[in-house]
Amino acid sequence: MQVMPLANIVARLKRNWQALRSGLWFRRAPYRRMDRLYLLEDPWQLASPREHQRFALTNAMIAQIAPNCGSLLEIGSGEGEQTAHLLKVAGSVTGIEVSEAAVNRARSTALDAEFFVGCAEDAGHLLGDRRFDIATACEMLYYAPDAARVLDALKGLAPRILVTAYEKRAQGLARHVQGTGWSRLDDIVVDDTRWHCHLWQAPELASA
């Protein structure tokens, strides 16, 4: 059996990462390919100063939306980079991530958080009757095969959902973050990069 050189493996992973960033990968394949992406550590470059600024601005937004937040659900928690920041604005953080490799790293990055391996669409099944003060879907919803199903699952778990999306990818999500309960928040801006932010609130909160 011929063994592929390591350099070729890395090159293929980088090509897959570029396709994933553009959204092409998920139009070609389901979630199972995500675990391959995490053969590379920090494939999203979330340890960068720019991303840490985004995390801080997201935290400030959450502090306004859900002050004194007791519990937060993070969908697409990856390797726990943003999870570690979310622990600063929530009493407890629970993350759901489809990649087992990413979750194994996340448990070392965000020691006080709880993680589940699974699909975002199955959040209700994974978490049972647990409820949270807010759920976040930061820079992940456009990778889901069924964004509407993800949001429906989250609406059963939290009275608030914060969705953030990279500006160049946000248009594809527009129809999912409009209508009853949804509002557009101020954009998150770091240098020349912008993320659109949307909030869903349950009827009992929207009318309060």
C-alpha positions in Angstrom: 0.0 0.0 0.0 1.4 3.4 -1.0 1.6 5.9 1.8 0.8 9.5 1.0 3.7 11.9 2.0 2.9 14.2 5.0 3.4 17.3 2.9 0.6 16.1 0.5 -1.7 15.4 3.4 -1.2 18.9 4.8 -1.7 20.4 1.3 -5.0 18.5 0.9 -6.2 19.6 4.3 -5.4 23.2 3.5 -7.4 22.9 0.2 -10.3 21.5 2.1 -10.1 24.3 4.7 -10.2 26.9 1.9 -13.3 25.1 0.4 -14.9 25.0 3.8 -14.3 28.8 4.3 -16.1 29.4 1.0 -19.0 27.1 1.9 -18.3 24.7 -0.9 -17.3 21.8 1.3 -20.7 21.6 3.0 -22.5 21.7 -0.3 -20.5 18.6 -1.2 -20.5 16.6 2.0 -22.2 16.3 5.4 -20.8 17.0 8.9 -18.6 14.0 9.0 -15.8 15.8 7.1 -15.5 18.4 9.8 -13.5 16.0 12.0 -10.9 15.8 9.2 -10.5 19.5 9.3 -9.4 19.3 12.9 -6.4 17.1 12.0 -4.9 20.6 11.9 -4.9 22.5 15.1 -6.7 25.9 15.1 -7.9 25.5 11.5 -10.0 28.7 11.8 -7.1 30.8 13.3 -9.2 31.6 16.3 -6.1 32.2 18.4 -5.3 35.4 16.4 -5.6 38.9 17.9 -8.4 39.8 15.5 -10.5 36.9 16.6 -9.9 37.6 20.3 -11.1 41.2 19.7 -14.3 39.7 18.1 -14.7 37.5 21.2 -14.4 40.5 23.5 -17.0 42.5 21.5 -19.3 39.5 21.4 -19.0 39.2 25.2 -20.0 42.9 25.5 -23.0 42.3 23.4 -24.1 39.3 25.5 -23.6 41.3 28.7 -26.2 43.7 27.4 -28.6 41.1 26.0 -28.5 38.7 29.0 -27.1 40.5 32.0 -26.1 38.2 34.9 -26.3 35.3 32.5 -26.4 32.1 34.5 -26.1 29.6 31.6 -25.1 29.8 28.0 -25.2 27.3 25.2 -22.6 27.6 22.5 -23.3 25.8 19.2 -20.2 25.1 17.1 -17.8 25.4 20.1 -14.8 24.1 18.1 -11.6 23.8 20.1 -12.9 26.0 22.9 -11.2 29.3 22.0 -14.4 31.4 22.1 -15.8 29.2 24.9 -13.0 30.3 27.2 -14.1 33.9 26.6 -17.8 33.1 27.0 -17.1 31.8 30.5 -16.3 35.5 31.5 -20.0 36.5 30.9 -21.9 33.4 31.9 -22.0 31.3 35.1 -21.8 28.1 33.0 -21.1 27.4 29.3 -22.1 24.2 27.5 -20.7 23.6 24.0 -21.9 21.4 21.2 -19.4 20.5 18.5 -19.6 17.9 15.7 -15.9 17.1 15.8 -14.7 14.8 18.5 -11.1 15.9 17.9 -12.0 19.5 18.5 -13.9 18.7 21.6 -10.9 16.8 23.0 -8.9 20.0 22.6 -11.6 22.2 23.9 -11.7 20.3 27.2 -8.1 21.5 27.8 -8.7 25.0 26.5 -11.9 25.8 28.5 -11.6 23.7 31.7 -14.8 24.9 33.3 -17.1 24.4 30.4 -19.1 21.3 29.5 -18.9 19.8 26.0 -21.0 17.4 23.9 -20.0 15.8 20.6 -22.9 16.0 18.2 -24.7 17.9 15.5 -26.3 21.3 16.2 -29.6 20.1 14.7 -29.7 17.4 17.5 -29.1 19.8 20.4 -32.5 19.1 21.9 -31.9 15.4 21.9 -28.4 15.8 23.3 -29.5 18.1 26.1 -32.9 16.8 27.0 -34.9 19.0 29.3 -32.0 21.4 30.1 -32.6 25.1 29.4 -30.2 28.1 29.0 -30.4 31.8 29.4 -29.0 32.4 25.9 -27.7 30.3 23.0 -25.0 31.5 20.6 -24.3 30.5 17.0 -21.2 32.5 16.2 -19.8 32.1 12.7 -21.2 28.6 12.3 -24.8 28.7 11.0 -23.8 28.9 7.4 -21.9 25.6 7.7 -25.0 23.8 8.9 -26.8 21.7 6.2 -30.2 22.8 7.7 -29.9 26.2 9.4 -33.7 26.4 10.0 -33.6 23.1 11.9 -30.7 24.3 14.0 -32.6 27.5 15.0 -35.7 25.5 15.7 -33.7 23.3 18.1 -32.2 26.3 19.9 -35.6 28.0 20.3 -36.6 25.0 22.4 -33.5 25.4 24.6 -33.2 29.2 25.3 -35.3 32.3 25.2 -32.5 34.2 23.4 -30.4 33.2 20.4 -27.5 35.3 19.2 -26.4 34.7 15.7 -23.2 36.3 14.3 -22.1 35.9 10.7 -19.1 37.0 8.6 -20.4 39.8 6.4 -19.5 38.1 3.1 -21.4 35.0 4.1 -24.3 36.6 5.9 -26.6 37.1 3.0 -27.2 33.4 2.7 -28.6 33.4 6.2 -30.8 36.5 5.9 -34.1 34.6 5.5 -33.4 32.6 8.6 -32.9 35.6 10.9 -36.0 37.6 9.9 -39.6 37.6 11.1 -41.2 37.2 14.5 -38.8 37.6 17.4 -35.8 38.6 15.3 -34.0 41.9 15.4 -30.7 43.2 13.8 -28.1 44.3 16.3 -25.0 46.5 15.7 -22.3 44.9 13.6 -19.1 43.6 15.2 -16.2 45.4 13.5 -12.5 44.6 13.9 -10.2 46.5 11.6 -11.7 45.9 8.1 -13.7 42.8 9.0 -17.4 43.0 9.8 -19.8 40.5 11.3 -23.6 40.8 11.1 -25.4 40.2 14.4 -29.0 39.1 14.9 -31.0 38.4 18.1 -34.0 36.2 18.5 -36.1 36.6 21.6 -39.0 34.4 22.8 -42.4 36.1 22.8 -42.4 36.5 26.6 -39.1 38.5 26.4 -39.9 40.5 23.3 -43.1 41.8 24.9 -41.5 42.6 28.3 
